[in-house]
Every structure is written in C-alpha cells, then in structure tokens.
C-alpha cells in the first residue's frame, strides 16, 4: 500500500506545480500585505465591539455570503447563524472579548489569521482559546470566509 501511495503523491505534487516548479499565484490580485494585516486587525476590533453589543446584523455582515462557521461542540453554520448566536451575549454577563492576532499571512484575495481569544466579565475569564479565520476580499472589503475556534478550557467531566 505504501509503495502505491508514493507515486500517487508525486503525481499530485507535480500537478500542483506549473512547468517551472513553482505554484502559479498570478491569477489572484496583488494585495499589499501590510495593508491587509492592518485591515484585518481593525476588523477584529470592530467585530469584538459588535459581539459584546449582541448586534446580530453587524456580526452577520462580517461574513461572506458563502461563509462557514465552525464553533466548538455544535454543528457548523453560516454568518447568519453566528449573528443569531451573538444576540445572547449581552444577557450572558460577558463584558470582555479580546482577540489577539498571532499571525496574518496570505496572497491575493485570501488571507489566514491565527490568534487567541478571551471571553469574560470584569472579574474573571469565562473562556479562552485559539482561532483561525480565512479572510476573503469581496469588492473592497475583507470578509470572513471560514471561522473556527477551539476552547483551551478543560472539558467537563462526564
């Protein structure tokens, strides 16, 4: 089985490269990386503010029309699903939502952001964890195309 896998893997690698052995990235528009990073970090601040307000329309607007959201321990949804989840935030006691970007990288109209989040009130942290967002340029705006996060809190005992 392993002997059959290696030739197949080689063929896939060759097919993924163009004739000179490099990945062809010329089909996507050029984007200034510093400008993309700055825009994404600014959007994170706006997102956190809308989240704390429970503003479902604002949260939904951060996502592309074909976005997918992957919350922990519940089925995947879309941007509207995320917006509807957000409406409960003001009643939950959460008053602090921090997004800390670790890295932003990409090419053209798609960029990946990784980082950490923290949710809580003024006295304690209720949840913290990691996130990964694929941002996509739609017109002149950056929108979330894929959004996944995972809690670092220990799982509850059964």
C-alpha positions in Angstrom: 0.0 0.0 0.0 2.8 2.4 0.9 4.6 1.7 -2.4 1.4 2.7 -4.3 0.9 5.9 -2.3 4.3 7.5 -3.0 3.9 7.6 -6.8 0.4 9.0 -6.4 1.7 11.7 -4.1 4.5 12.6 -6.6 1.9 12.9 -9.4 -0.3 15.2 -7.2 2.7 17.4 -6.3 3.7 17.7 -10.0 0.2 18.6 -11.0 0.0 21.3 -8.3 3.1 23.0 -9.7 3.4 24.8 -13.0 6.1 23.9 -15.6 8.9 25.7 -13.8 8.2 24.0 -10.5 6.5 26.9 -8.7 2.9 27.4 -7.6 1.2 29.7 -10.0 -0.1 32.6 -7.9 -0.5 35.1 -10.8 -4.3 34.5 -11.1 -5.1 36.4 -7.9 -4.9 40.1 -7.5 -1.9 41.6 -5.7 -2.7 42.9 -2.2 -0.4 44.9 0.0 0.4 42.6 2.9 0.8 45.4 5.5 -2.5 46.9 4.4 -4.2 43.5 4.6 -2.9 42.9 8.1 -3.9 46.3 9.3 -7.4 46.0 7.8 -7.9 42.6 9.4 -6.8 43.7 12.8 -9.1 46.7 12.6 -12.0 44.4 11.7 -11.2 42.3 14.7 -11.7 45.3 16.9 -15.0 46.2 15.2 -16.1 42.5 15.4 -15.4 42.4 19.2 -17.4 45.6 19.7 -20.4 44.3 17.8 -20.1 40.9 19.6 -20.3 42.5 23.0 -23.4 44.5 21.9 -25.1 41.4 20.7 -25.5 43.1 17.3 -26.5 40.2 15.1 -26.8 42.2 11.9 -23.3 43.7 12.3 -21.8 40.3 13.1 -23.5 38.6 10.1 -22.1 41.4 7.8 -18.6 40.4 8.7 -19.1 37.1 6.8 -19.2 36.3 3.1 -22.4 35.1 1.7 -21.0 31.5 1.5 -19.1 31.6 4.8 -18.9 28.6 7.1 -18.5 28.9 10.9 -17.2 26.0 13.0 -17.9 26.6 16.7 -16.8 24.0 19.2 -19.1 21.2 20.2 -22.1 22.3 17.9 -22.8 21.9 14.2 -21.3 24.2 11.7 -23.3 27.2 10.5 -23.0 30.3 8.4 -22.7 34.0 9.1 -26.4 34.4 9.9 -26.0 31.5 12.4 -23.1 33.3 14.0 -25.2 36.5 14.2 -28.1 34.8 15.9 -25.7 33.2 18.4 -24.4 36.7 19.3 -27.8 38.0 20.4 -27.4 36.2 23.7 -24.1 37.8 24.6 -25.4 40.9 26.4 -27.5 38.7 28.7 -24.7 36.2 29.4 -22.6 38.5 31.6 -19.8 38.7 29.1 -18.4 42.2 29.0 -14.8 41.4 27.8 -14.0 39.9 24.4 -10.3 40.1 23.4 -8.9 38.9 20.0 -5.2 38.7 19.9 -3.7 38.2 16.5 -0.7 35.9 16.4 -0.1 35.9 12.6 -1.7 37.0 9.3 -0.4 35.6 6.0 -1.7 35.1 2.6 -1.7 36.0 -1.0 -4.1 37.8 -3.2 -7.7 37.8 -2.1 -7.4 35.2 0.7 -5.6 35.6 4.0 -5.4 33.5 7.1 -5.4 34.9 10.6 -4.5 32.9 13.7 -4.7 34.0 17.2 -6.2 33.7 20.7 -9.4 34.8 22.2 -10.6 35.5 25.7 -14.2 36.0 27.0 -15.2 37.1 30.5 -16.5 39.7 32.7 -14.6 42.4 34.5 -13.6 39.9 37.3 -12.9 36.6 35.6 -12.2 34.7 32.4 -15.1 32.5 31.3 -13.5 31.0 28.2 -10.2 31.3 26.3 -8.8 29.5 23.3 -7.5 29.7 19.8 -9.0 30.7 16.4 -8.3 30.5 12.7 -10.1 32.8 10.2 -9.8 32.7 6.4 -10.4 36.2 5.2 -11.6 36.8 1.7 -11.6 40.1 -0.2 -15.1 40.8 -1.5 -15.0 44.0 -3.6 -13.1 46.5 -1.4 -14.0 44.7 1.9 -12.4 41.9 3.8 -14.9 39.3 4.9 -14.7 36.1 7.0 -14.9 33.1 4.7 -14.1 30.4 7.2 -14.1 30.9 11.0 -13.1 28.2 13.6 -12.3 28.4 17.2 -11.4 26.0 20.0 -11.6 26.4 23.7 -8.5 25.9 25.8 -10.6 25.2 28.9 -10.6 21.6 30.1 -13.5 19.5 29.1 -16.2 18.9 31.7 -16.0 15.5 33.3 -18.8 13.1 32.4 
